[in-house]
Amino acid sequence: GAVVSQHPSWVICKSGTSVKIECRSLDFQATTMFWYRQFPKQSLMLMATSNEGSKATYEQGVEKDKFLINHASLTLSTLTVTSAHPEDSSFYICSARARGQYYEQYFGPGTRLTVT
Amino acid sequence: AQSVTQLDSQVPVFEEAPVELRCNYSSSVSVYLFWYVQYPNQGLQLLLKYLSGSTLVKGINGFEAEFNKSQTSFHLRKPSVHISDTAEYFCAVMDSGYALNFGKGTSLLVTP
């Protein structure tokens, strides 16, 4: 149980285009989903927190107009990188928290984004 | 703000030897601490967590960690490592919004 999937696992896009990454909780309802960004051989940095049906809360320094987060249902959150640039290339990981479980996060396998 | 510091960026160790990965935290309130493991190009897997109670926490794959309030530490230990333990290990503290603040990670390299 408690499986989180991400799609795609790997994507290449051209500079200036937009790309959408999906995060799904497969066997539980995720009241909260978190989006992290990880540069090569570095730690995970929290980008934003999204609660189902509410606007996402972005961390300081994260451009909300560039990284659009939608948490429209209890099993799906999406991250759209708009007008991508090479510096947006990174590993994006989502995690999900189930209803009533405050201290457990289930992580997706991550999405490798390369912007050319 | 709550944060963690992982004192070692890389730890090389021989197979079947014991290992300790160090983590110190800074927090003035109740603290919830976690250790995660990340294999190459994969997401994170929870090894263990400390929320309250016993300061010695046992996790998966033979790992354990001890919460030490006086030293503000949460070091991860394993008495005998395997080649398959080679991975990146992250210590993390949970903030008031239930998000995780991660340390910079420790790369554990187990060699024969």
HADDOCK unambig.tbl for C-alpha pairs under 7 A between the chains (distance, minus, plus):
assign (segid A and resid 42 and name CA) (segid B and resid 104 and name CA) 6.06 0.50 0.50
assign (segid A and resid 43 and name CA) (segid B and resid 102 and name CA) 6.53 0.50 0.50
assign (segid A and resid 43 and name CA) (segid B and resid 103 and name CA) 6.44 0.50 0.50
assign (segid A and resid 43 and name CA) (segid B and resid 104 and name CA) 4.62 0.50 0.50
assign (segid A and resid 43 and name CA) (segid B and resid 105 and name CA) 6.01 0.50 0.50
assign (segid A and resid 44 and name CA) (segid B and resid 102 and name CA) 6.30 0.50 0.50
assign (segid A and resid 93 and name CA) (segid B and resid 43 and name CA) 6.81 0.50 0.50
assign (segid A and resid 102 and name CA) (segid B and resid 98 and name CA) 6.62 0.50 0.50
assign (segid A and resid 103 and name CA) (segid B and resid 98 and name CA) 6.82 0.50 0.50
assign (segid A and resid 107 and name CA) (segid B and resid 43 and name CA) 6.00 0.50 0.50
assign (segid A and resid 107 and name CA) (segid B and resid 44 and name CA) 5.80 0.50 0.50
assign (segid A and resid 108 and name CA) (segid B and resid 43 and name CA) 5.60 0.50 0.50
assign (segid A and resid 109 and name CA) (segid B and resid 42 and name CA) 4.97 0.50 0.50
assign (segid A and resid 109 and name CA) (segid B and resid 43 and name CA) 3.94 0.50 0.50
assign (segid A and resid 110 and name CA) (segid B and resid 42 and name CA) 6.32 0.50 0.50
assign (segid A and resid 110 and name CA) (segid B and resid 43 and name CA) 5.49 0.50 0.50
